[in-house]
Amino acid sequence: MGRPKRDIRAAAEESTTPPDQLGASQSVAKVVKAEGNSRYACSLPDRRTVLVELAARFRNTIWIKRGGYVLVDLSAPGDQKGKVEGEIVNVVRDEKEWRKQSYWPKEFPKSTVDEEDDQDSTTGRMPPSDSDEE
């Protein structure tokens, strides 16, 4: 049997609003890679990559895309469980609202799509045929 809808809605509602301030061990991080089993490799503002685990209340409720932002709570070095260095305590869903907060790192600039990059991309295009070269 699935999780009750009220749990799913509570987790989704909790992740829409950013906290007023961060704790001493908390930081905003960018998701680099999904490692599996609710573990993600994330890049911190100081360019260090850490392995963090998704909090149990978000599992099978909220999905995280590569390149998305999360709020991680890094545990003390003695409290680590194997390679996992911390836990994802919140998922940034409304990035525009989170960027207004004073604790948003300047190392994560707003991404913009350039038309020039779009020209160089071969996504969705057919490879060149031999007849075009003649």
C-alpha positions as CSV (number, residue, x, y, z in Angstrom):
1,M,0.0,0.0,0.0
2,G,1.3,3.5,-0.9
3,R,2.0,6.4,1.3
4,P,-0.9,8.5,2.4
5,K,-1.6,11.6,0.3
6,R,-1.2,13.8,3.3
7,D,2.4,12.7,3.7
8,I,3.1,13.4,0.1
9,R,1.5,16.8,0.2
10,A,3.3,17.7,3.5
11,A,6.7,16.9,2.0
12,A,5.9,18.8,-1.2
13,E,4.6,21.8,0.7
14,E,7.6,21.8,3.0
15,S,10.1,22.0,0.1
16,T,8.4,25.0,-1.6
17,T,9.3,27.6,1.0
18,P,12.9,28.3,1.9
19,P,13.9,28.5,5.5
20,D,14.6,32.0,7.0
21,Q,18.2,31.1,7.9
22,L,20.5,28.1,7.7
23,G,22.1,26.1,10.5
24,A,25.9,26.0,11.0
25,S,26.2,22.7,9.2
26,Q,23.7,23.4,6.4
27,S,24.6,24.5,2.9
28,V,23.0,24.9,-0.5
29,A,24.4,22.4,-3.0
30,K,24.1,21.5,-6.7
31,V,23.3,17.9,-7.6
32,V,26.0,16.5,-9.9
33,K,25.0,12.9,-10.2
34,A,22.5,10.4,-8.8
35,E,24.5,7.5,-7.3
36,G,21.5,5.2,-6.6
37,N,19.8,4.1,-3.4
38,S,18.7,7.7,-2.6
39,R,22.3,8.9,-2.6
40,Y,23.5,11.9,-4.6
41,A,26.9,13.4,-5.4
42,C,26.5,17.2,-4.8
43,S,28.8,20.1,-5.4
44,L,29.2,22.6,-2.5
45,P,29.8,26.3,-3.1
46,D,33.5,25.8,-2.3
47,R,33.6,23.3,-5.3
48,R,34.0,20.3,-3.0
49,T,32.0,17.2,-4.0
50,V,30.2,15.3,-1.3
51,L,28.0,12.2,-1.2
52,V,24.7,12.8,0.6
53,E,21.6,10.8,1.2
54,L,18.0,11.9,0.6
55,A,15.9,12.2,3.8
56,A,13.4,9.4,4.3
57,R,10.4,11.7,4.1
58,F,11.3,12.7,0.5
59,R,12.0,9.2,-0.9
60,N,9.5,8.1,-3.5
61,T,7.8,11.5,-3.1
62,I,10.1,14.1,-4.7
63,W,12.5,13.4,-7.5
64,I,15.7,15.4,-7.9
65,K,17.1,16.3,-11.3
66,R,20.8,16.5,-12.1
67,G,21.7,20.2,-12.0
68,G,19.0,20.9,-9.4
69,Y,19.7,22.5,-6.0
70,V,19.2,21.0,-2.6
71,L,19.8,22.0,1.0
72,V,22.3,19.6,2.7
73,D,23.1,19.1,6.3
74,L,26.7,17.9,6.6
75,S,27.3,15.8,9.6
76,A,30.4,16.0,11.8
77,P,33.4,13.9,10.5
78,G,32.9,11.4,13.3
79,D,29.2,10.9,12.6
80,Q,29.6,9.7,9.0
81,K,28.1,6.5,7.9
82,G,30.6,5.1,5.4
83,K,31.1,7.4,2.4
84,V,27.9,9.4,3.1
85,E,28.9,12.8,4.4
86,G,25.5,14.3,5.0
87,E,21.7,14.3,4.3
88,I,19.5,16.2,2.0
89,V,17.1,18.0,4.3
90,N,15.2,20.1,1.7
91,V,14.8,20.2,-2.1
92,V,14.8,23.6,-3.9
93,R,11.7,23.5,-6.1
94,D,11.0,27.2,-6.4
95,E,14.5,28.4,-7.3
96,K,13.4,32.0,-7.9
97,E,12.2,32.3,-4.3
98,W,15.3,30.6,-2.9
99,R,17.6,32.9,-4.8
100,K,16.2,35.9,-3.0
101,Q,17.5,34.6,0.3
102,S,20.7,36.1,1.7
103,Y,22.3,32.7,2.2
104,W,22.1,31.7,-1.5
105,P,25.8,31.2,-2.6
106,K,27.1,33.6,-5.3
107,E,29.0,30.6,-6.7
108,F,25.8,29.3,-8.2
109,P,24.9,31.9,-10.8
110,K,21.5,31.9,-12.5
111,S,21.9,29.7,-15.6
112,T,21.0,31.3,-18.9
113,V,20.6,29.5,-22.2
114,D,22.5,31.1,-25.1
115,E,21.3,30.9,-28.6
116,E,24.9,30.3,-29.7
117,D,25.0,27.0,-27.7
118,D,21.8,26.0,-29.3
119,Q,23.3,26.4,-32.8
120,D,26.2,24.0,-31.9
121,S,24.0,21.4,-30.4
122,T,23.3,18.3,-32.5
123,T,20.5,17.1,-30.3
124,G,17.5,16.0,-32.3
125,R,19.3,16.4,-35.6
126,M,20.2,13.7,-38.2
127,P,23.9,13.0,-38.7
128,P,25.3,14.3,-41.9
129,S,24.9,12.0,-44.9
130,D,27.5,11.1,-47.4
131,S,25.6,12.8,-50.2
132,D,25.8,16.2,-48.5
133,E,29.6,16.2,-48.8
134,E,29.7,15.6,-52.6
